[in-house]
């Protein structure tokens, strides 16, 4: 019965289909799947709400969901409809907020809701909702910068509501005027269009509210004026007097904004002349503003003091005597206006009083000034930087130090005068202030020369326990000039004490003495005999070359000798031997010297003599010629082509050693050519013309070569910075060739269809992903392996695995070398482990089962985002390996593209019978998923519908030489 019923239903359905066929001649309506309407869902939810609390909950829930651009207008209509019905203020407030959020939706034009928002504004009685609606209008106005009509309407609405009693409404109106107002557009403050008597510009309307009773409105008015300035409008000079009055406001937010306003006007009208109150004197506006802002450094609010101090640093056009007054709490005579001798004599004549001569110097000018004396700068502004540097808040002290730096860099005389104040800051109780003071003195070191008493204060900081402070001071000494040989002696003595107390500072101290010697050769010369302990008549004992202090002295002397040809005559025989040793072992610290009769020991290095712009250009030309020569290997037989690649790789590696400027580019090209050489060897004739059982060894070699090529491509992509999209495409092209080779070798050596089928599908996904990621680079990849694959893509997609492998094998062997574009600004990421040195034979002993801390100090060059990518690996003799991720705080950035890693690694192991070595190295972690996402953003025009990329490949690359450290875990005592 059931079967009979099914057959009847099927027959009826078939008849229905036959009957409907003639009606399909009309244009068929295409069905389109669409998402449920957001506006309908919202309407249903709001209709279900029985009270305002439920409606508010529905609105809050709706606000968490994204809305498509095509649904925004419908949703807004529903919200407005409910807005007019709603009596609860909180619900209307939320609806007004949602209107502003929806107006920001990408692809939606908010001009269609301007009228509704303005109508809602006109009928609203709640002040809070009014403020929120004005905020929505501000959002709409910023989204429609090309519509002057709408902008004008919004400005008129803002002017109309400026008289509201609620401060929030006035704030939003001022903000709207600041963001949308035009300087020259006539406005009627009443909002009824321009009139003949009430036409005013935006600035005058905003400035009216500088005197508002509410401090929040006064702050908003100043910020609105600053917003006009940021939009490129020139603020009227008449605002200056009002802004100066606001500097004495009772509220710190107003004073802070007023400081910024005064600074802006001082930059716009620096040379304008302004009168001094209650006098006939006049001064430049920038000097007057500088004095008033200097006065704010003594403000009651520390936030205002910080801003005032920072602002002073950017006022570079101020007169020198105003600038110098900030360093003296006592008012200088230059900034007082005294009466002339003629005026004084006239006054005495009028009063009938003359000097009687009975009192000594009764007619001498008195320091005490009468009430007629005029001050050109407020007395509270005297010694502004002295007040700032002595402030109780360290934020103010740091701001004052930074401002001093900015002003001192532009004025050598001011730099000399503020030197004592900066040196005093080296004794501050806060480490951050001390460090900032050292950095500031380093920046202005070209303008100053330290006296002995100043140097004594500076060198006292070498006792600081903070390594950052000590190293910053070493760098300061590198670039500072001193005045006498006693200063050199004092500096050397304190640096040697530092070396003795903190042995880990060895490299930093040596580098410091290198620069001290090269900057002061004439001051070091009188000290040579004393420093080297030589005697004109007696032989002195030869010092120990393992003593870091003696090496420090030699570094100082040898660097001074480079600019002082008479100094080597004072050296003893063992000093020359020590020079030859240090020149080989510490060539970065000891310069080449021309020593008479000792050319074979201390001649000029060819690298140093040949360096220069001309040699760099010739090296770059050689690099280009090498790449051009390699492009001809397609015309050579396999042995000749391999030899050419071998020789070219050798030349490029040697070029990188000789020219450090081109080391990154040369290594990059050499690594790329090594990948091509490995690929060429793996695709030899005899491997593919023999049966698989007869060439198992060759298959193993080819498999290893494919894996090595993959590893090298990850090095090319992640170890080098400065790659452009074409070079990244070339790297991915080689990686695709290696994957194709792996697929072919897998098909030759493994049995089974399922694994081969999944490998083929994955490879086709990789090809498709490559095409989408590097769509713009495909024209540069003509006749390459991937170009041929893309031509065969329709056939590959429908082929069986065996046929696909055969096509891949043929395409691989027929594709030639892809020419590499010469890289311009490529740098290789490198790391050098300074500590531990690996030279000590004394093992680090600790109890087994417990831990011991090993200090790591390394320099990193050209590493992108080291906090997340650099790891420390410890390799134990038994094969165990530990990878440690340093904390972000362990990284410092001493310069551009340079980082410093100072951290501790904790070691632990079971007991050993004798000491053994562990290896410490630095690794660079990478993930191929980040590369793919960057390629999508930067290199592809459209990534819509991109298939999921290949599974992210994560790994590490060793980019430092390993250092071996002796350790000895000893058994625990029982």
Secondary structure, DSSP 8 states (H G I E B T S, - for coil): -HHHHHHHHHHHHHHHHHHHTGGGGS-----------HHHHHHHHHHH--SHHHHHHHHHHHHTS---HHHHHHHHHHHHHHHHH---HHHHHHHHHHHHHHHT-TT--GGGGHHHHHHHHHH---HHHHHHHHHHHHHHHHH-TT-HHHHHHHHHHHHHGGG-SSHHHHHHHHHHHHHH--SS--EETTSS---TTTEE-HHHHHHHGGG-SSHHHHHHHHHHHHHHHHTT----TTHHHHHHHHTT-SSHHHHHHHHHHHHHHHHHSTT-EEE-TTSS-EEEHHHHHHHHHHHGGG-SSHHHHHHHHHHHTT-TTS-HHHHHHTT-SS--GGGEE---HHHHHHHHHHHT----SSSTTTTS--SS--TT-EESS-GGGTTHHHHHHT-SSHHHHHHHHHHHHHHHHT-HHHHHHTHHHHHHGGG-SSHHHHHHHHHHHHHTGGG-EE-HHHHHHHHGGGG-S-HHHHHHHHHHHHT-EESSHHHHHHHHHHHHHHHHH-GGGHHHHHHHHHHHHHH-HHHHHTTHHHHHT--SSS------TT-HHHHHHHHHHHHHHTT-TTGGGG--HHHHHHHHHHHHH-TTTS-----TT-HHHH---HHHHH-SHHHHHHHHHHHHHHHHHHTTGGGS-HHHHHHHHHHHHHHHHHHHHH-GGGHHHHHHHHHHHHHHHHHHHHT-HHHHSS-GGGGHHHHHHHHHHHHHHHHHHHHHHHSEE---HHHHHHHHHHHHHHHHHHHHHHHHH---HHHHHHHHHHHHHHHHHHHHHTGGGGGGGTTSHHHHHHHTHHHHHHS-HHHHHHHHHHHHHH---------SS-EE-EEEEEES-S---S-EEEETTS-EEEEEEEEEES-SSHHHHEEEEEE-TTS-EEEE---GGGEEEEETTEEEEEEEEEE-----SS-EEEEEEEEEEEEHHHHHHHHHHHH-S--TT--------EEEEE-B--EEEEEEEE----
